[in-house]
């Protein structure tokens, strides 16, 4: 592996264990449904590809939402991306689930590492979606990759890029690398920042969906389908218009700040909810104490 490649300090140590023996039947059912949804989509790819763009995008979004729901994960999307025209979608990267989540916002070509081609099922899906593959260990290939992204953007396509260059566990976020933002500048298209966040339905953030370190894809998928009450939150931030930044460094920083700000806002909401919950619990304990005291006094007078 080249020394210049971006990497994250996250490992399997960061990832929460959420499964239990009791969850196995439910996990197996979810896994079977997920495979059925994926295979159904693969079979229909040639048919869907002949449809008008508006119908193709609508069906793709529906299918990707169904993929997420098949894993048992609830999906919540806030905001919307421009529905047409060249657009560079950038987001923080946590899980393999990030890919269908972003496609649920707007179907797009994805910049993916070349190794994904070898993944079972996912490799076929990624290649058939028109993904732009990058050989990450070949620095000399990077300018050509930027050109290909720019050409796609000029042609009116949306392209998804994870500028951190590596997955993080979700409790922290990496710096946005600048190269892909040059493509947006060259093509004169807007940039759409998106923040991805995973939590339990009760509000607590979780690293369970993370796909980091030495995790295998199957291990990560099993952890997701084994979990209860997972929620995937997709926050679509205000778009950064074409020409709003003078260079790729400024543009990358603006996109990173937008997603990091969303993360901080999400954390504040969770912390506020936790504070309200703790306050309610304290009030309930106080009420129970008063009730026990009143009962004791009543018994004393008998």
PyMOL commands that set and color helices and strands:
alter all, ss='L'
color gray80, all
select helices_A, chain A and resi 12-14+21-48+53-70+97-105+114-118+122-128+139-154+179-187+217-226+248-300
alter helices_A, ss='H'
color red, helices_A
select strands_A, chain A and resi 74-78+87-91+109-113+132-134+158-161+190-200+230-236
alter strands_A, ss='S'
color yellow, strands_A
deselect
rebuild
show_as cartoon
